[in-house]
């Protein structure tokens, strides 16, 4: 049971606490007359687009009416509004963060990641500056204090024991594999969007389909070429990851995905990874994300985590659950009474949703709209 992940340590809910510390008078949204600025939006969009596994950030930005851009934009705007509402609630309640609170939070982070040097590596790998990390950590501590004040949160040893007994499956550790991979992205929808955005004139469906198929064939050929070369010399794997992989989440770690259970990956990927011996390079694997070259590094046998070892993680998990519930309740109440103004209509969620619906209709041949209409009739 993975309670020791970095995000679980750093935040009650990671979506609430990104994009801090920006000052700019160019307001795009007002929440109870407090501004959300263009700079705040830009920074969080850049961070979020870098995590989208279906294309490079610069390509996604090149088509701002594209499905993945709009999905990201909708989420980012919600995050910024939620953060502002929670900040205002913390101000009303006089929630303060002292130096000792930050020191305690930092100590916990350092203990979890394995020291200051390792933390610096993690921040660098994820493109996060030390100053942004400190600002975010302060915000996270403040939100925990807000959740504590709102929910009067406590977790006892008995709560932990009950959770352990009622959830035995969570402490059954299945067979796991550690692997790295190179992803050559080949999502047909994303490719078609890129082709249309770069096309100077109208392009027929037949011509678009042919170009998409040609691009996918080109990507497959590249993956097969790299796979052949790596089977001859595995020492080049990390170099090839940096040069070719289009999975931003793992590329910063040399393609390393860590240990994972079979159900954590898409079936095509897991099937090959779990049937490969350690220190071997797989054949090219096709999945919904594109073409993968998998380098299996290690295996870990199944087992059960004893209660005493799991106890601290369980307590942290239960506290976090209650904190999230407390903050969710605050958000729901705050939104009901909030005055939210979209100073630029392009950032209005209703406008974004209309664009998303149009994209879904295009991708499904109009079926998405049919489902939506059926849902309306059934209500």
C-alpha positions, -999 to 999 in steps of 0.1 A, spaced: 0 0 0 17 32 -12 11 58 15 47 72 12 44 88 -22 57 123 -24 24 140 -33 7 123 -3 33 138 19 33 173 4 -4 180 1 -39 172 12 -49 173 -24 -23 183 -50 -49 199 -73 -56 226 -47 -22 240 -42 -3 246 -75 5 279 -91 13 299 -61 34 331 -57 26 350 -89 19 387 -89 3 403 -119 -24 429 -123 -38 414 -155 -69 398 -140 -89 372 -161 -113 360 -134 -125 376 -102 -137 356 -72 -155 378 -47 -135 407 -62 -102 390 -57 -83 386 -89 -70 354 -106 -43 367 -130 -31 358 -165 3 349 -150 -12 325 -125 -32 308 -153 -2 307 -176 21 291 -150 -4 264 -140 -13 256 -177 24 252 -185 28 228 -156 -3 209 -164 3 206 -202 38 192 -194 20 162 -177 -3 154 -206 9 121 -221 -6 127 -256 18 152 -270 44 179 -264 33 211 -246 42 233 -276 21 211 -299 -9 212 -275 -6 250 -272 -6 252 -310 -42 240 -311 -61 257 -282 -94 243 -294 -80 207 -293 -96 182 -269 -66 177 -246 -59 214 -243 -95 222 -235 -97 194 -209 -65 207 -192 -78 243 -194 -111 234 -177 -93 216 -149 -68 245 -144 -95 271 -142 -114 251 -116 -81 246 -96 -74 283 -95 -110 292 -84 -109 265 -57 -76 277 -44 -88 313 -43 -120 303 -24 -100 283 1 -75 311 6 -103 335 13 -118 311 38 -85 307 56 -82 345 57 -117 347 73 -107 322 100 -74 339 107 -53 308 97 -16 316 101 15 295 93 44 298 116 81 291 109 80 259 131 50 246 110 71 249 78 101 233 95 80 203 106 65 199 72 100 202 55 114 176 79 86 152 70 93 157 33 130 151 37 124 119 57 101 106 30 122 114 0 156 104 15 172 137 24 178 172 10 200 161 -20 173 137 -31 146 164 -28 166 187 -50 169 160 -76 131 154 -75 124 191 -79 148 194 -108 134 163 -125 99 178 -123 109 213 -133 99 229 -99 120 257 -85 130 257 -48 111 290 -42 79 276 -58 83 245 -37 86 265 -5 56 287 -15 35 256 -23 46 239 10 35 270 29 1 269 12 -3 232 18 4 236 55 -21 264 57 -48 243 39 -41 214 64 -47 239 92 -79 251 76 -91 215 72 -83 208 108 -102 239 120 -132 231 98 -134 194 104 -119 189 139 -100 159 126 -86 131 147 -76 95 140 -70 69 167 -50 37 168 -82 18 168 -93 36 136 -60 24 120 -65 -12 132 -101 -12 120 -90 1 86 -63 -26 84 -87 -54 93 -115 -42 69 -91 -37 40 -68 -68 38 -66 -65 1 -49 -31 3 -20 -48 22 -16 -77 -1 13 -68 -23 11 -85 -57 39 -95 -79 56 -63 -92 79 -55 -120 103 -25 -123 107 -13 -158 117 17 -178 102 26 -212 105 48 -242 72 61 -256 68 71 -292 34 88 -290 9 78 -316 -26 89 -306 -47 91 -338 -69 119 -326 -40 140 -314 -22 134 -347 -53 144 -367 -56 176 -347 -20 185 -353 -23 179 -390 -55 200 -393 -39 228 -373 -8 229 -397 -29 225 -428 -31 257 -449 -65 249 -464 -94 225 -462 -85 189 -459 -108 160 -468 -116 132 -444 -100 107 -468 -68 127 -471 -67 133 -433 -71 96 -426 -43 88 -450 -20 113 -434 -27 101 -399 -20 65 -410 12 75 -427 23 94 -395 15 64 -373 35 41 -397 64 65 -395 63 65 -357 61 27 -356 92 24 -379 111 47 -356 102 26 -326 112 -6 -343 145 10 -353 153 21 -318 143 -12 -304 166 -31 -327 195 -8 -317 188 -11 -280 187 -49 -281 223 -47 -294 234 -21 -267 212 -16 -236 237 10 -223 222 35 -247 187 33 -232 187 64 -210 203 84 -238 175 73 -261 149 81 -235 161 117 -233 163 120 -271 131 102 -282 106 95 -254 74 114 -254 62 105 -219 72 136 -199 63 119 -166 90 92 -169 115 108 -193 129 129 -165 138 97 -146 155 81 -176 122 63 -184 120 46 -150 84 37 -140 94 22 -107 78 -10 -94 42 -15 -105 16 -42 -103 0 -57 -134 -32 -38 -132 -15 -4 -129 -6 -4 -166 -26 -9 -197 -30 -46 -205 -8 -46 -236 21 -31 -216 17 -53 -186 14 -85 -206 48 -79 -221 65 -65 -190 54 -94 -167 64 -120 -193 99 -106 -197 130 -115 -177 150 -88 -158 176 -70 -179 158 -75 -212 145 -52 -239 110 -61 -252 98 -60 -287 78 -29 -296 45 -28 -278 15 -10 -292 -10 6 -268 -36 34 -268 -7 58 -261 15 48 -289 46 25 -293 66 14 -262 100 0 -258 102 -17 -224 133 -24 -205 125 -47 -176 149 -41 -147 137 -62 -117 109 -82 -101 94 -83 -66 75 -113 -52 40 -110 -36 36 -105 1 16 -90 30 26 -57 48 23 -62 86 1 -38 106 30 -22 126 48 -13 94 16 0 77 2 19 107 18 53 102 8 52 65 -27 42 74 -30 71 99 -17 96 73 -42 82 48 -71 85 71 -62 120 82 -58 130 46 -92 116 37 -108 136 65 -89 167 54 -101 164 18 -137 159 30 -135 190 52 -121 210 23 -146 196 -1 -175 207 22 -159 242 25 -156 245 -13 -192 234 -19 -205 260 7 -181 287 -6 -192 282 -43 -228 287 -34 -222 321 -20 -193 332 -43 -195 359 -69 -174 347 -98 -168 370 -128 -151 359 -160 -135 391 -173 -125 373 -205 -152 349 -218 -126 324 -231 -120 314 -195 -156 308 -188 -161 270 -181 -194 271 -200 -176 283 -231 -149 257 -227 -176 230 -222 -193 239 -255 -159 235 -273 -153 202 -256 -188 189 -266 -180 199 -302 -147 180 -300 -164 149 -286 -191 150 -313 -163 151 -339 -144 122 -323 -176 101 -319 -194 110 -350 -221 128 -331 -228 99 -306 -216 120 -276 -244 146 -283 -269 118 -287 -259 104 -252 -262 139 -237 -297 143 -251 -308 109 -238 -294 118 -204 -315 150 -204 -347 131 -213 -341 105 -186 -338 131 -158 
